[in-house]
Amino acid sequence: MASTAALTTSSLLRRSRALRGHVFPKPLPNPSSINLARPPPALLRPRRFMCRNAASGNEEAAAKAAAKIADTGAPTIFDKIIAKEIPSTIVYEDDKVLAFRDVNPQAPVHILVIPKMRDGLTQLGKAKPRHAEVLGHLLFAAKLVAEKEGIVDGFRVVINNGPEACQSVYHLHLHVLGGRQLKWPPG
Ligand code: 5GP
């Protein structure tokens, strides 16, 4: 076993992050050393299905579990928020949509915009022609929310669709994120 003295700063960092549940992939090879005819396995391995959340560390499992009951018609937490059975901080509301602050914000501004009537829209991938109007309404509401929050010049709208995108609530929702420099590509 390696002695503590033999551990490098990066290996110590890797260990401490692994203990805290962070995804900390091994460094990729130097690009100039890659033989493009035979790329190393690490470059061929798909890095999909790695949905992690710093808060829970278990976003992927939660997303898979949620997907299993997505189309049962069971109410979601958002039905309770619409019915005001559980509290939320509402920032915008009209007859078709509700916008409220995410309970686990990923940016200084993180608001969810949802249709009040789910009408089969558990996720964007289930959209039918009849949903075109409400989809447009949701997008316009996202812009109104960005204006209200003072981030209209720099914000991001995200829709996670399905377990591979770590969707955890099966009632269509737009995430409106801003208030800090957002990175690209997203995780
Ligand atoms: P998804 O992962 O499905 O794209 O996003 C669902 C979002 O709903 C998450 O960002 C999560 O933090 C948020 N969320 C889950 N439960 C509640 C809640 O009870 N209240 C609020 N305000 N947000 C919630």
Residues whose N, C-alpha, C, O or C-beta is under 5 A from the ligand:
A	BS01	5GP	I77 S88 R101 D102 V103 N104 N160 C166 Q167 S168 V169
